[in-house]
Amino acid sequence: MDCSGCGFEVEGGFAFCPKCGRRQPVPCASCGYLCAPDFEFCPKCGASVGATAKAVERPAPTPSRTIVPPSRTPSLLANIESEDDGLHPVSEADRRTVTVLFADLCGFTTLSEQLDPEVMQALQNQLFKELTAAVRNFGGFVDKFIGDALLALFGAPVAHEDDPERALRAALDMMARTTRLGESAPHSGSPLLLHIGINTGPVVTGGLGIGTAKSYSVTGDTVNTAQRLQSLAAPGEVLVGELTHRLTRHAFSFEPLGDVVLRGKAGSVLVHRLDAPLALPRAARGLEVLGLSAPIIGRGAELHRMLASLDQACGGSAQLVRLVGEAGIGKSRLVKEFVARVGDEDRFRNVAVRQATCSPLGEQSFGALGAVVRSAAGMMQSDTGDEMRAKLAGLLTDLGLQGEEAKRLMPLLYHVLGLGDPDATLQHVEPEQLRRQILYAVRTIIERRLALSPLLIVVEDLHWADAVSLEALRFVMDRLERTRLMLLVTHRPAPDNDQLDSSRVSHTALRLSPLNTDDGRGLLAALFGESWVKSAGRLVDQILERAGGNPLFIEEIVRGLIDRGVLMREGQRWRTAAGEVATGIPATIQAMLLARVDRLPQEVRRLAQEAAVIGPRFDATLLKAVTAEPGRLEAGCELLCDAEIIEEVAGSGSISSPSYRFTQTLLQDVIYQNLLLQRRTDIHGRVGAALEQLCGDKPERLEDLTVLGHHFAQSAEREKGAHYLQAAGDRARM
């Protein structure tokens, strides 16, 4: 790892750079993201990093340079090798949707015949190192090496919202790394090429093998299909399955190969060949993909307050506005509407708007700030380094920064933009001094912009921003409180979500709540017409109930109905197939919700699973009787409430035994579906037994009989379930 201050290569496990003394970032044990030394929680996956940071500060032996088999990577090694005590997410099996990547080196046998075994071994190790780096850079997990092939997972053991996209970017990076290795490594002269297969689908995860050979892996037809796609791919090709293509076509171009019969599979598979990333990615989720759009609904109050804050900023009182809400709640849609309104209204005609979005793939130092500078300079993603430098020079000229002042600022802004230090201007600058100079450089260009007009800076997805960008934004806000500046940021709920709040600057936190039922119906009416909403009354009710007021979830559920042919357009009207219901969970929603669940500590995640088996609503007394760790119930429920997985039901239960419900029906469904069938069966049996204790020897209420019948019918005691269900039927007829 290179020091973020001076660039010196720092050994793993070092807390400080031996050259400049700068304290080094700490890799998150869960996802590998490099966290600032003072972070207690990973900003990328939410896992605690405090313990990791303390461990890094202790002296450590020099790490071995032997390549560790990636199925037993250091961050997961202890969990994988531990007994199956169920305390670690990587040792506890579950069911989930995963993107599987198989990569194989073409011509391995021929190459082995041509090269000395020692040379071949060195080449293999270097190749494995490069491929592993590509997988980990995009948040994947290397399951195993099989000869000259690699099996990697995206979505296990930790899920992300965009795992299929990460897998494709990793595949392209693997191709590029292999090509570079082939150009530099000694071999027969023929190019080194991979062929890769990628497939997304359901798998079972957990420990596979026995004894010391047991390691974390996945099982299922999804894995077999990925391997068959890899075998079918020509040298230099990446072939993907149907679901992978559907989940990534917004960001990549493909060549369709049609339905292909793969060796060993009964039916055909729709296959696409990966081409390249799109220069301008389309909307990843929602109905914009299908060309459907609706006016913003249910956010009038928030929009009014944002416009009022901008009014105050234009009057010379800097403003910080935070939009807070879970994924899909409508933060980006509200920002889009707000920016459009700013552009349309005469009172804001002189406001300059600069926008940036933080990446879920992790940010380099000053990454978010660099995105703001790129927006100000009009830089495009396809720009070369020379084009970016020219646009930066133009920006400084427009701001009246020329001569020696521009010459002083340029290398600092090059550093922010990741353009290097071509004239070696900064090579002798101490890291702390460099940091201060960059902060003042950023302040200078913002002040110059503010001298020309009011300025609105928008930074979306701040929860993924790098620590130094956050520091820079806070620095700017603290020192420009009496200027025409408004900083608008969006982020998800987090314990440290007030990190930008300043005592000097007026700040407003707007928490976006779920849409109410009327607004949800209004959204569907705007998309499909009032007549469809009325005619599909039962289906509409199901959609709104399952979505829980989340606008994106509403659109994704409807999109699934359109994809299945349940909802069809006939001319200017929409029609629903008779008798259809909104069942199933779209893959996009599964990924978003499972990513939230995977961020929980394992004992809390287990508690959520036990609660999910009870149902969407549960009583603390019943959960205490069911859970394997009743002593942790109160603290666990508090953490689940903090994470907005569950919420206490007001006016129900008692102080000693409150009632809770899942914040979203789909969230409970995802947690339940994530469980192995055997574990579901076991927990249902425990729930049934606990209910028998609570209801007495001879339950008589219809509600009690029905619930007992449901849980025992899903347990190993199905005969008891049938008995209770029959008794419930008899009671209902009385």
C-alpha positions as a printed Julia matrix, in Angstrom:
734×3 Matrix{Float64}:
   0.0     0.0     0.0
   1.35    3.45   -0.93
   1.4     6.18    1.73
  -1.36    8.69    1.07
   1.02   11.48    2.05
   4.35   10.83    0.33
   3.67    7.82   -1.9
   6.24    5.58   -0.14
   5.35    1.85   -0.26
   4.22    0.92    3.25
   4.25   -2.69    4.47
   0.93   -4.22    5.47
   0.3    -3.92    9.21
   2.26   -0.66    9.58
   0.27    2.03   11.4
   2.6     4.84   10.3
   4.63    5.59    7.18
   8.33    4.92    7.96
   9.35    7.75    5.59
   7.07   10.69    6.46
   5.41    9.5     9.67
   1.86    9.92    8.39
  -0.68    7.65   10.05
  -1.98    5.12    7.54
  -5.54    4.12    6.62
  -6.93    0.93    8.14
  -8.44   -1.75    5.86
 -11.97   -2.72    6.84
 -12.01   -6.38    7.87
 -15.41   -6.83    6.22
 -14.99   -5.28    2.77
 -11.34   -4.22    2.53
 -12.08   -0.48    2.08
  -9.25    1.73    3.37
 -10.68    3.73    6.27
  -9.17    6.87    7.8
  -7.27    6.06   11.04
  -9.86    7.78   13.24
 -12.88    6.04   11.7
 -14.87    3.81   14.05
 -17.09    2.46   11.26
 -16.4     1.7     7.61
 -18.14    4.34    5.43
 -18.54    1.79    2.63
 -20.1    -1.24    4.37
 -20.86    0.05    7.89
 -18.78   -2.56    9.74
 -16.92   -1.54   12.9
 -13.25   -0.81   12.24
 -12.32    0.41   15.72
 -11.0    -2.99   16.79
  -9.07   -3.34   13.56
  -7.44    0.05   14.03
  -6.32   -0.84   17.55
  -4.88   -4.12   16.32
  -2.9    -2.36   13.62
  -1.31   -0.03   16.18
   0.32   -2.99   17.94
   3.72   -4.17   16.66
   3.27   -6.95   14.15
   5.7    -9.4    12.56
   6.69   -8.74    8.98
   4.02  -10.39    6.84
   4.94  -13.35    4.7
   5.2   -12.71    0.99
   3.81  -16.16    0.21
   0.6   -15.89   -1.78
  -2.31  -16.85    0.47
  -5.0   -18.89   -1.28
  -7.79  -16.33   -1.72
 -10.4   -18.72   -0.35
  -8.62  -18.11    2.96
  -7.81  -14.41    2.65
  -6.35  -12.74    5.77
  -9.44  -10.62    6.49
 -11.63  -13.72    6.59
  -9.1   -16.36    7.63
 -10.01  -16.53   11.3
 -13.72  -16.8    10.54
 -13.29  -19.52    7.95
 -10.99  -21.66   10.07
 -13.12  -21.39   13.2
 -15.5   -24.11   14.23
 -19.02  -23.8    12.9
 -20.25  -21.93   15.96
 -22.49  -19.69   13.93
 -20.85  -16.54   15.26
 -19.31  -15.41   11.99
 -21.12  -14.5     8.78
 -18.61  -16.33    6.63
 -18.98  -19.6     8.53
 -22.77  -19.54    8.65
 -24.47  -20.84    5.54
 -27.29  -18.93    3.91
 -29.18  -18.51    0.64
 -28.58  -15.43   -1.47
 -28.28  -14.09   -4.99
 -24.63  -13.89   -6.02
 -22.73  -12.98   -9.18
 -20.19  -15.7    -9.93
 -17.13  -15.04  -12.09
 -15.03  -17.81  -13.64
 -11.77  -16.78  -15.33
  -9.38  -19.16  -17.07
  -6.0   -18.64  -18.76
  -6.12  -19.7   -22.4
  -3.5   -22.15  -23.63
  -2.28  -23.08  -20.17
  -1.31  -26.64  -21.12
   0.67  -25.53  -24.18
   2.39  -22.83  -22.17
   3.33  -25.36  -19.47
   5.0   -27.53  -22.1
   7.04  -24.63  -23.44
   8.26  -23.07  -20.18
  10.5   -24.33  -17.42
   8.36  -25.34  -14.4
  10.03  -22.71  -12.21
   9.29  -19.97  -14.75
   5.75  -21.25  -15.14
   5.17  -21.22  -11.39
   6.42  -17.64  -11.1
   4.16  -16.6   -13.99
   1.15  -18.28  -12.38
   1.78  -16.61   -9.04
   2.12  -13.21  -10.66
  -1.08  -13.8   -12.64
  -2.97  -14.9    -9.52
  -1.74  -11.78   -7.71
  -3.02   -9.52  -10.5
  -6.38  -11.28  -10.76
  -6.87  -11.21   -7.0
  -6.13   -7.47   -6.92
  -8.71   -6.87   -9.65
 -11.39   -8.81   -7.77
 -10.71   -7.14   -4.43
 -10.55   -3.65   -5.95
 -14.21   -4.03   -6.87
 -15.35   -5.55   -3.58
 -15.32   -9.19   -4.7
 -14.16  -12.32   -2.88
 -11.78  -14.85   -4.43
 -13.29  -18.23   -3.62
 -10.55  -20.46   -5.0
  -8.02  -21.17   -7.71
  -8.59  -24.35   -9.71
  -5.45  -25.08  -11.7
  -5.1   -22.03  -13.93
  -8.69  -20.86  -13.3
 -10.13  -18.49  -10.73
 -13.57  -18.51   -9.1
 -14.65  -15.15   -7.64
 -17.86  -14.08   -5.91
 -19.62  -10.73   -5.88
 -22.38  -10.55   -3.28
 -20.94  -13.06   -0.82
 -19.93  -13.07    1.94
 -20.94   -9.37    1.87
 -23.56   -8.0    -0.52
 -23.41   -4.67   -2.33
 -26.18   -2.96   -4.24
 -24.33   -3.27   -7.56
 -22.52   -6.62   -7.39
 -23.17   -7.62  -11.05
 -21.73   -4.29  -12.22
 -18.72   -4.74   -9.95
 -18.12   -8.21  -11.42
 -18.09   -6.88  -14.99
 -15.71   -4.05  -14.12
 -13.45   -6.54  -12.37
 -13.52   -8.78  -15.46
 -12.41   -5.93  -17.73
  -9.68   -5.02  -15.24
  -8.53   -8.66  -15.15
  -8.29   -8.69  -18.95
  -6.2    -5.51  -18.93
  -3.89   -6.75  -16.17
  -3.35  -10.07  -17.93
  -2.47   -8.31  -21.18
   0.08   -6.1   -19.4
   1.55   -9.12  -17.63
   1.9   -10.93  -20.96
   3.79   -7.98  -22.4
   6.28   -7.88  -19.53
   6.66  -11.51  -18.42
   9.13  -13.94  -20.05
   7.25  -16.64  -21.96
   6.92  -18.13  -25.43
   5.87  -14.87  -27.07
   2.19  -15.62  -27.63
  -0.13  -13.16  -25.81
  -1.59  -14.08  -22.45
  -5.39  -14.06  -22.68
  -8.25  -14.93  -20.35
 -11.72  -16.15  -21.16
 -14.35  -15.32  -18.56
 -17.89  -16.4   -17.74
 -20.17  -14.45  -15.39
 -23.58  -15.49  -14.1
 -25.97  -14.13  -11.47
 -28.44  -16.25   -9.53
 -29.32  -18.03   -6.29
 -26.69  -20.02   -4.41
 -26.11  -21.54   -1.0
 -23.09  -20.08    0.78
 -21.08  -21.37    3.72
 -18.33  -23.74    4.73
 -17.57  -26.42    2.16
 -15.29  -29.35    2.93
 -14.17  -30.99    6.17
 -11.51  -30.31    8.77
  -8.67  -28.02    7.78
  -9.8   -28.24    4.15
 -13.09  -26.53    4.98
 -13.43  -23.07    3.44
 -16.08  -20.54    2.52
 -17.63  -21.26   -0.87
 -20.89  -21.35   -2.8
 -22.98  -24.14   -4.29
 -25.69  -24.08   -6.93
 -26.5   -24.18  -10.62
 -25.5   -20.51  -10.87
 -21.88  -21.59  -10.35
 -22.12  -24.37  -12.95
 -23.58  -21.99  -15.53
 -20.79  -19.46  -14.96
 -18.21  -22.18  -15.57
 -19.99  -23.31  -18.75
 -20.06  -19.71  -20.0
 -16.33  -19.44  -19.35
 -15.7   -22.63  -21.35
 -17.77  -21.24  -24.22
 -15.99  -17.87  -24.27
 -13.24  -17.38  -26.85
  -9.82  -16.02  -25.79
 -10.24  -12.4   -24.7
 -14.04  -12.7   -24.33
 -16.38  -12.18  -21.38
 -19.74  -13.96  -21.67
 -22.59  -13.21  -19.26
 -25.87  -14.89  -18.39
 -29.36  -13.43  -18.73
 -29.83  -11.94  -15.25
 -26.32  -10.47  -15.22
 -27.06   -8.76  -18.55
 -30.42   -7.45  -17.36
 -28.89   -5.96  -14.2
 -25.97   -4.27  -15.98
 -27.24   -3.21  -19.41
 -27.65    0.35  -18.12
 -23.87    0.64  -17.69
 -22.32   -1.58  -20.4
 -22.73   -2.36  -24.07
 -23.19   -6.0   -25.12
 -23.44   -8.13  -28.23
 -26.35  -10.61  -28.05
 -25.47  -14.21  -28.9
 -29.01  -15.54  -28.53
 -30.13  -18.72  -26.77
 -27.22  -21.1   -26.38
 -27.28  -24.73  -25.23
 -24.47  -25.14  -22.7
 -22.77  -28.46  -22.15
 -24.39  -30.43  -19.35
 -27.49  -28.22  -19.07
 -30.97  -29.3   -20.08
 -32.3   -26.01  -21.45
 -30.83  -23.08  -23.32
 -29.35  -19.93  -21.79
 -29.62  -16.4   -23.19
 -26.0   -15.27  -23.57
 -24.44  -11.85  -24.21
 -20.85  -10.92  -24.96
 -19.54   -7.99  -22.9
 -18.29   -5.11  -25.02
 -17.36   -2.06  -22.93
 -18.67    0.38  -20.31
 -21.06    3.0   -21.66
 -19.66    6.53  -21.85
 -22.96    7.83  -20.43
 -24.6     5.19  -18.21
 -28.39    5.17  -18.08
 -30.58    4.97  -15.0
 -29.83    1.73  -13.19
 -33.15    1.27  -11.44
 -36.74    2.37  -11.6
 -38.98    2.95  -14.59
 -36.83    5.55  -16.35
 -35.16    2.54  -17.98
 -38.47    1.92  -19.78
 -38.99    5.58  -20.67
 -41.62    6.15  -17.96
 -41.45    9.16  -15.66
 -43.64   11.01  -13.2
 -43.56   14.42  -11.53
 -42.15   14.51   -8.03
 -44.83   13.54   -5.5
 -45.05   13.99   -1.76
 -41.91   16.14   -1.37
 -43.37   19.64   -1.59
 -42.44   20.64    1.96
 -38.82   19.53    1.58
 -38.48   21.28   -1.78
 -39.86   24.5    -0.28
 -37.3    24.4     2.55
 -34.43   23.77    0.12
 -35.44   26.76   -2.0
 -35.75   28.88    1.15
 -32.22   27.88    2.18
 -30.9    28.9    -1.23
 -32.69   32.24   -0.85
 -30.84   32.78    2.42
 -27.54   31.79    0.83
 -28.08   34.27   -2.0
 -28.55   36.9     0.69
 -25.06   36.3     2.06
 -25.63   33.67    4.76
 -23.99   30.37    3.82
 -26.21   27.29    4.17
 -25.64   23.57    4.65
 -28.58   21.31    3.77
 -28.52   17.55    4.31
 -31.03   15.22    2.65
 -31.1    12.0     4.66
 -32.85    8.76    3.75
 -32.42    5.11    2.87
 -31.68    3.92   -0.65
 -34.61    4.44   -2.99
 -36.45    6.94   -0.81
 -36.07    9.7    -3.41
 -33.0    11.77   -2.49
 -31.59   11.95   -6.02
 -35.03   12.6    -7.51
 -35.54   15.52   -5.13
 -32.09   16.92   -5.95
 -32.88   16.69   -9.67
 -36.15   18.57   -9.16
 -34.46   21.19   -6.98
 -31.65   21.85   -9.48
 -34.21   22.09  -12.31
 -36.27   24.57  -10.26
 -33.15   26.65   -9.58
 -32.49   26.81  -13.32
 -36.07   27.81  -14.12
 -36.64   30.6   -11.58
 -35.48   34.14  -12.37
 -34.42   34.88   -8.8
 -31.76   32.16   -9.1
 -30.62   32.93  -12.65
 -27.11   33.91  -11.52
 -26.55   30.88   -9.27
 -23.66   28.68  -10.42
 -24.3    24.97   -9.82
 -21.54   22.4    -9.29
 -22.49   18.74   -8.83
 -20.61   15.62   -7.75
 -21.57   12.05   -6.89
 -19.43    9.83   -4.66
 -18.71    6.33   -5.93
 -19.67    3.13   -4.07
 -16.44    1.59   -5.39
 -14.44    3.77   -3.02
 -12.86    7.16   -3.42
  -9.22    8.15   -3.66
  -8.05   10.98   -1.42
  -9.94   14.18   -2.29
 -12.11   12.08   -4.63
 -15.38   13.85   -3.86
 -13.71   17.24   -3.97
 -12.07   16.35   -7.27
 -15.5    15.56   -8.69
 -16.66   19.07   -7.76
 -13.62   20.57   -9.51
 -14.27   18.43  -12.6
 -17.85   19.7   -12.66
 -16.66   23.31  -12.4
 -14.18   22.83  -15.25
 -16.63   20.95  -17.47
 -14.46   17.83  -17.59
 -15.82   14.64  -19.13
 -15.14   11.06  -18.07
 -13.55   10.41  -21.46
 -11.11   13.35  -21.22
  -7.41   12.58  -21.41
  -4.98   13.94  -18.84
  -3.88   16.71  -21.21
  -7.5    17.68  -21.89
  -8.21   17.82  -18.15
  -5.16   20.03  -17.55
  -6.24   22.39  -20.33
  -9.77   22.66  -18.91
  -8.38   23.29  -15.44
  -6.22   26.11  -16.8
  -9.31   27.56  -18.48
 -11.24   27.39  -15.2
  -8.54   29.32  -13.34
  -8.46   31.95  -16.09
 -12.24   32.36  -15.9
 -11.91   32.92  -12.16
  -9.25   35.59  -12.65
  -6.44   33.39  -11.36
  -3.38   33.9   -13.56
   0.38   34.25  -13.41
   2.17   33.16  -10.26
  -1.05   32.51   -8.39
  -2.29   30.08  -11.03
   1.16   28.49  -11.2
   1.03   27.9    -7.44
  -2.49   26.44   -7.48
  -2.17   24.21  -10.54
  -0.03   21.38   -9.06
  -2.22   21.29   -5.95
  -5.35   20.87   -8.06
  -3.55   18.28  -10.21
  -3.09   16.32   -6.98
  -6.79   16.64   -6.12
  -7.75   15.44   -9.62
  -5.32   12.5    -9.56
  -3.27   13.95  -12.43
   0.04   13.43  -10.67
   2.84   15.96  -10.26
   4.36   16.29  -13.77
   6.84   19.01  -12.77
   7.74   17.42   -9.42
   6.63   20.62   -7.7
   5.27   18.85   -4.63
   7.8    16.08   -4.15
   9.53   17.74   -1.18
   6.39   19.1     0.47
   5.61   17.48    3.83
   2.26   15.61    3.88
   0.66   17.84    6.51
   1.81   20.96    4.7
   0.47   19.54    1.42
  -2.89   18.91    3.03
  -3.1    22.49    4.31
  -2.06   23.92    0.95
  -4.76   21.91   -0.83
  -7.41   23.11    1.63
  -6.47   26.72    0.98
  -6.31   26.13   -2.79
  -9.85   24.78   -2.76
 -10.99   27.66   -0.59
  -9.37   30.11   -3.04
 -11.17   28.85   -6.14
 -14.5    28.71   -4.3
 -14.01   32.28   -3.02
 -13.22   33.47   -6.55
 -16.36   31.79   -7.84
 -18.41   33.38   -5.05
 -17.04   36.8    -6.0
 -18.76   36.36   -9.38
 -22.11   34.89   -8.29
 -23.89   32.75   -5.69
 -22.7    29.14   -5.7
 -24.64   25.91   -5.12
 -22.47   22.82   -4.55
 -24.3    19.47   -4.62
 -22.57   16.3    -3.36
 -24.67   13.13   -3.58
 -24.06    9.87   -1.71
 -21.8    11.5     0.87
 -21.77    8.24    2.86
 -19.25    6.97    0.27
 -17.0    10.05    0.36
 -13.36    9.86    1.41
 -12.29   11.32    4.75
 -10.09   14.09    3.36
 -12.88   15.37    1.1
 -15.16   15.57    4.13
 -12.47   17.48    5.98
 -12.06   19.88    3.05
 -15.8    20.54    2.78
 -16.01   21.2     6.52
 -12.98   23.52    6.26
 -14.62   25.52    3.48
 -17.97   25.82    5.26
 -16.35   26.94    8.51
 -14.49   29.78    6.79
 -17.1    30.99    4.31
 -20.08   31.42    6.61
 -20.82   34.97    5.42
 -20.87   34.22    1.7
 -23.41   33.32   -0.98
 -22.67   29.59   -0.71
 -25.04   26.65   -0.28
 -23.75   23.11    0.15
 -26.4    20.44   -0.46
 -25.43   16.87    0.41
 -27.35   13.59    0.37
 -26.54   10.54    2.43
 -28.04    7.55    4.14
 -28.67    7.4     7.89
 -25.49    6.76    9.85
 -24.23    7.37   13.39
 -21.86   10.09   12.13
 -24.2    11.67    9.58
 -23.72   15.11   11.13
 -19.98   15.19   10.43
 -20.31   18.29    8.21
 -22.48   20.26   10.63
 -20.74   23.48   11.63
 -21.5    25.81   14.5
 -20.69   28.72   12.18
 -23.01   27.85    9.3
 -26.78   27.52    9.35
 -27.6    23.9     8.62
 -30.83   22.06    7.87
 -31.33   18.29    8.02
 -34.27   17.03    5.97
 -35.2    13.43    6.69
 -37.16   11.91    3.8
 -40.0     9.75    5.07
 -41.75    6.99    3.1
 -44.61    8.09    0.87
 -48.05    7.7     2.41
 -50.67    5.56    0.68
 -52.29    8.48   -1.16
 -48.94    9.68   -2.51
 -48.07    6.11   -3.53
 -51.32    5.87   -5.48
 -50.59    9.28   -6.97
 -47.21    8.06   -8.2
 -48.77    5.01   -9.87
 -51.53    7.16  -11.37
 -48.95    9.56  -12.83
 -47.11    6.64  -14.41
 -49.97    4.45  -15.62
 -53.13    6.55  -15.44
 -55.89    6.93  -12.89
 -58.09    4.4   -14.71
 -55.47    1.65  -14.3
 -55.06    2.4   -10.59
 -58.82    2.04  -10.1
 -59.15   -1.12  -12.2
 -56.18   -2.86  -10.55
 -57.26   -2.04   -7.01
 -56.12   -5.26   -5.3
 -52.82   -5.38   -7.16
 -52.15   -1.71   -6.39
 -52.78   -2.35   -2.69
 -50.28   -5.23   -2.75
 -47.65   -3.13   -4.51
 -47.96   -0.3    -2.0
 -47.96   -2.63    0.99
 -44.83   -4.46   -0.15
 -42.98   -1.28   -1.13
 -43.56    0.32    2.26
 -43.69    3.83    0.81
 -40.3     3.62   -0.9
 -40.73    5.21   -4.37
 -37.97    3.15   -5.97
 -39.39   -0.08   -4.56
 -42.79    0.83   -6.02
 -41.2     1.32   -9.44
 -39.05   -1.82   -9.23
 -42.02   -4.02   -8.26
 -44.02   -2.61  -11.17
 -41.03   -3.03  -13.48
 -40.96   -6.7   -12.51
 -44.64   -7.0   -13.44
 -43.93   -5.43  -16.85
 -40.95   -7.74  -17.45
 -43.16  -10.77  -16.66
 -45.9    -9.59  -18.99
 -48.36   -9.09  -16.13
 -48.68   -5.36  -16.83
 -49.03   -4.52  -20.54
 -49.45   -1.35  -22.57
 -52.26   -1.33  -25.14
 -52.08    1.89  -27.09
 -52.23    4.72  -24.56
 -53.66    2.54  -21.78
 -52.26   -0.09  -19.43
 -53.88   -3.43  -18.72
 -53.2    -6.07  -16.08
 -53.57   -9.81  -16.64
 -56.52  -11.1   -14.63
 -55.85  -12.68  -11.25
 -52.2   -11.64  -11.01
 -50.62  -10.68   -7.7
 -47.4    -8.86   -6.78
 -45.19  -11.7    -5.56
 -41.46  -12.19   -5.53
 -38.71   -9.71   -4.75
 -36.93   -7.99   -7.66
 -33.2    -8.73   -7.74
 -32.37   -5.03   -7.47
 -34.35   -4.69   -4.24
 -32.89   -7.91   -2.84
 -29.38   -6.53   -3.33
 -30.17   -3.19   -1.71
 -31.83   -4.71    1.35
 -29.38   -7.58    1.81
 -26.5    -5.07    1.71
 -28.11   -3.35    4.72
 -28.52   -6.63    6.58
 -24.93   -7.73    5.88
 -23.66   -4.59    7.62
 -25.13   -5.77   10.93
 -22.97   -7.52   13.55
 -23.56  -11.25   13.27
 -25.36  -11.69   16.61
 -27.73   -8.84   15.68
 -28.23  -10.32   12.22
 -29.19  -13.63   13.83
 -31.74  -11.84   16.0
 -33.23  -10.18   12.91
 -33.51  -13.6    11.25
 -35.32  -15.07   14.25
 -37.68  -12.09   14.28
 -38.29  -12.43   10.53
 -39.47  -16.01   11.03
 -42.0   -14.83   13.62
 -43.4   -12.39   11.07
 -43.6    -8.73   10.02
 -44.68   -7.82   13.57
 -43.51   -9.49   16.77
 -43.57   -9.19   20.54
 -40.37   -8.94   22.59
 -41.57  -11.66   24.99
 -42.01  -14.15   22.14
 -38.68  -13.23   20.55
 -36.92  -13.67   23.89
 -38.35  -17.19   24.16
 -37.19  -18.0    20.62
 -33.76  -16.4    20.35
 -30.61  -18.38   21.03
 -29.18  -15.45   23.03
 -31.98  -13.97   25.19
 -29.48  -11.97   27.25
 -28.7    -9.82   24.21
 -32.32   -9.19   23.21
 -32.72   -5.63   24.49
 -29.39   -4.41   23.11
 -29.99   -6.25   19.84
 -33.43   -4.71   19.31
 -31.97   -1.29   20.06
 -29.31   -1.79   17.38
 -31.91   -3.01   14.89
 -33.97    0.11   15.59
 -30.89    2.32   15.13
 -30.23    0.6    11.8
 -33.89    1.13   10.86
 -34.43   -2.58   10.33
 -37.25   -2.61   12.88
 -39.22    0.02   14.81
 -41.17   -0.06   18.04
 -44.94   -0.02   17.58
 -46.29    2.94   19.51
 -49.09    2.24   21.98
 -48.68   -1.54   21.89
 -47.22   -4.04   24.31
 -45.81   -2.76   27.59
 -42.63   -1.18   28.91
 -41.28   -4.6    29.85
 -42.41   -6.27   26.63
 -42.7    -3.85   23.7
 -43.91   -4.85   20.26
 -41.9    -4.24   17.11
 -42.39   -4.39   13.37
 -40.05   -4.45   10.41
 -39.75   -1.04    8.79
 -40.5    -2.61    5.4
 -42.39   -5.77    4.5
 -39.82   -6.51    1.8
 -37.02   -6.26    4.35
 -38.6    -8.99    6.45
 -39.09  -11.08    3.29
 -35.44  -10.7     2.24
 -34.15  -11.68    5.68
 -36.48  -14.7     5.75
 -35.56  -15.84    2.23
 -31.86  -15.49    3.13
 -32.18  -18.32    5.66
 -31.33  -21.9     4.78
 -34.42  -24.12    4.63
 -33.16  -26.2     7.56
 -32.65  -23.11    9.72
 -36.11  -21.82    8.84
 -37.57  -25.16    9.86
 -35.71  -25.08   13.18
 -36.75  -21.52   14.07
 -40.38  -22.15   13.1
 -40.35  -25.09   15.52
 -38.93  -22.89   18.29
 -41.58  -20.24   17.61
 -44.33  -22.87   17.74
 -43.03  -24.29   21.03
 -42.76  -20.81   22.55
 -46.31  -19.97   21.46
 -47.6   -23.15   23.08
 -46.02  -22.03   26.35
 -47.53  -18.55   26.04
 -51.0   -19.72   24.92
 -51.42  -22.53   27.45
 -52.2   -26.23   26.99
 -55.46  -25.74   25.1
 -55.48  -22.58   23.01
 -58.98  -21.61   21.93
 -58.67  -18.26   20.17
 -58.84  -18.52   16.38
 -55.83  -16.2    16.04
 -53.69  -18.39   18.34
 -54.7   -21.61   16.58
 -53.93  -20.12   13.16
 -50.48  -18.84   14.16
 -49.59  -22.13   15.88
 -50.69  -24.05   12.8
 -48.63  -21.82   10.51
 -45.37  -22.2    12.46
 -45.65  -25.93   13.15
 -46.62  -26.56    9.51
 -43.3   -24.96    8.5
 -41.36  -26.93   11.15
 -40.33  -30.55   11.47
 -43.6   -31.2    13.38
 -45.93  -30.88   10.39
 -48.54  -33.21   11.91
 -48.91  -30.84   14.86
 -49.28  -28.0    12.39
 -52.06  -29.86   10.59
 -53.79  -30.46   13.94
 -53.79  -26.75   14.84
 -54.9   -25.68   11.36
 -57.8   -28.14   11.48
 -58.75  -26.81   14.91
 -58.6   -23.27   13.52
 -60.91  -24.28   10.68
 -63.34  -25.83   13.11
 -63.24  -22.7    15.27
 -63.89  -20.46   12.25
 -67.03  -22.44   11.37
 -68.49  -22.16   14.87
